[in-house]
Amino acid sequence: MIAWLAPVGGLAVLAGVPLAIHLLSRQSRRERPFPALALLFRASGGRARISALRERLAMMARILALIALLLAASAPVLRTTWSTPGAPVVVVIDASASMRQRVNAASAWTAAIGTAGRLADELAPRPLQLLVAGVPLRRSAPKPESDRGSVRALLADAQPGWGAGSLETAIAAAITTLNNRGDLYVITDGSRNALAGVDATALPSGIAWHQISVCDGSLGNANYAVRAIAVEPGSGRVGQPLNVRAEVANFSNTTAELTVRLDLGGDAREQHLSIAPGSSASFARAFTPTVAGRLDLDAAIVARDGSALGTSDALPEDDRRCGTVTVVAGEPLRLYTDADQRDQVGVARPLLAAARAAGLLVTVRPGSSIAGDLRDSDGSMLVITAGLAGGSPTTETGTALLEHLRHGGVWMQVTASDADARLTAAGIDPPAKPGALVDLSSKPRGLLLGARKLDHPLTAGLLGREPLLARLEAWRYRPAPPQPGSTVLLGWADGSAALALRPIGPGWWVQLGISPADGDTSLAALEVLPLVIAHLSDVGGLRRLADAAVPCDSVRRAITARDPSGKTLGTSSETADGSVRLDHPGRWMLDGAAVAVAIPAGESDLRPMAEVLATPGEHSAAAALAGLGDRPLWPWCLVAVAVLLASELLLVGGLPQRIKPAASLRNSSAP
C-alpha cells in the first residue's frame, strides 16, 4: 500500500504546462509549393517524420519528469504489513535471566524493549497487547487495545528476572487472547533454553507466528558459568569428610583457561581448569567441617587465562554460585509416635533404646506434629514413624513426609498400628503395601525370615550374624507384598517384606514390616533393631545433593524472611498463603535458616539452538522492523526524473556542439 507523507496533488496541474505551451505556440500556416525544394522534401521526408516523433517523445519525457518531481515532493512511502490490517497483535518479551546477556554495548533486554516499542509504533493503529514473560506474568492490558499508553508504561517499568521466566505460559495466554485471528510476536535472545518445548507449527491456523531474536547472531560469545554445586553426602557431620564438586561450563568457541575457587565456611581452595569449547569440567575437593550449622558454600570463576575476567563474559552473573549445606554435631533422629514411652512391652521403648544405642540424638514428637515440623524439611534428619494413633493420617502428613524425602531425607516407617499402615506419601508407592494384621500367637512358633540381602549399607551390621537372624520370628505381623522399584533386604518366609526400601528422589523411604513390641515379635529381645537403626545415617549418606542452591523463582513458606541484601520482606513479597518467592540469587534467610538461590543452569547456555533458528517465521529484530516500516519511494522518483531528462536530451539531439569560426574554415580550405 502506497501512502503520501506530504500530499501536493494540487500541483499536478503543472504537469500540463509543457503541453499547453506546445499547443499555444503552434501557428497556423499555409503551404505553398516551391519547385526548387520539391526534390529536397522528397529526399528528406522520412527524416522529417522522425524529427516530429522525437519532438513528441521529448515533450512526453518533459511532462513525465515534471510528474516524477511532483511525486518526489509528495514523499510517497510503501507501507507493508505481515498480516491482515486491523487484526489484533500480541507481543511477548522473554524475561528470563539469559536476557541479561551483553549484546554489543547493551544487554539483550535493552534491545528487546526497543524492538517491542518500535513494533508497537509501526503496527498502529491495530489493537495490541504486551506480555512480559517473567514471574509473575505481566500484561499491558486485559486485552489488545489501540491506545499505546499502557504498552509504553509497561515497557518503561519491566525488568528481566533471574529465573527461567514463563515464556510457555505467556504464549499460551497470547493464543487464548488472539482467539484464532491475529499476529503473535515473540521476542527472545534465541538461546537454546528460550523456546524449548514450544512448537510454532502447532499454532491455530489463523495466528501468524513471528519469532524475533534480538541478538542477531552474537549469541554465546565467551560465556562461562558455574552450573551446579554438588555435595556428597547431602548433609555432613563435624569431623567427617564432605565431598564438594563444582561443575563449570565453557559456552564459548575457544578453549577456556579458568581459575575456580571453592569455599566452605571460610575454607577456600582454588584450581586451574582447562575446558574445551562447548564442554564442562568439575572441580572437586574434600572438606572436613569443624563446626555445626548451616554453612555457606561458594563456587566462583575468579580468573581467565591468569587474569581477571573483565567484560569478556557475556553473562557475568552466572560466574558465581552460592549454596548451603547442613553440618550437624551428631546425626539427629526424630521419632513420631503416639504410643506410651513408659510401656515396657509397647512400640516406643524398643525404638528409643535402639536409637540411643546407635549414638543418635533422638527427639520424640506426637504424630499430629509431622505436617507442621516437616512442612519445609531440608532433609537433614532421620525420621521414624511408629505407633500412630487411630484414624486416617491427613493429606498434610503425607505431603510433609514427601517433602522430607524430596530434600534427601530418610523416613523409616514401622507398620505397628493400623494408622501406620495407612500412612502414605502423596502420589508415591511405598516399598511394600501392608495388609491386615495376621495373628499367629496360638501356634507353637511364629513366622521366620526367608530372603536376606546383607550387602546393603542398611543391613551391613547384620553381616555374619545369621544365627541371630534365624531366631527372628513374628507372632503378629502384616503381610506386605513388595512394590516395583523397591529393594527387599529382609523377607518373611511367605514372600512378604520385613525390611524394604526404595529411593524417592535423593531421599530414602525405609519400611519395617515388623512390630518391635514384645508381644508381636522377638525383635526387641535381639540385637537386630539397634544394628539396623545405627545404619540409617549410612543410607542417608548415599544421597547426593545434586545442587546446593535452589533455582530463582522458587517458592518457600516462611513467617520471617530476609533477602540477600539483609532487607526484611514485607507483605508485597509474600503470597496469600504466607509463601515467599525467591526472585533473585544470593543467600536468603527464611525463619532463621539459610537458603541459597542461583540462576537456573539452563539459562547459562546462550548458544543458538538449530531447531529454534529453523522455526517458521524466524526474523532478526532489524528484519522485523524493516518489514513493518514505511519504505520511502521519493529517491526512486528523483532517479526517474534524472532518467527522463537524460532521455529528453538524447531525443532533441544531445548537448549543442561548438561551431568552428568562419575564418578557421577559410584557412582550412586554403590551398
Summary of the structure (lengths in Angstrom):
residues: 671
radius of gyration: 42.0
end to end distance: 72.9
largest distance: 160.5
contacts: 2178
relative contact order: 0.12
helix: 30%
strand: 29%
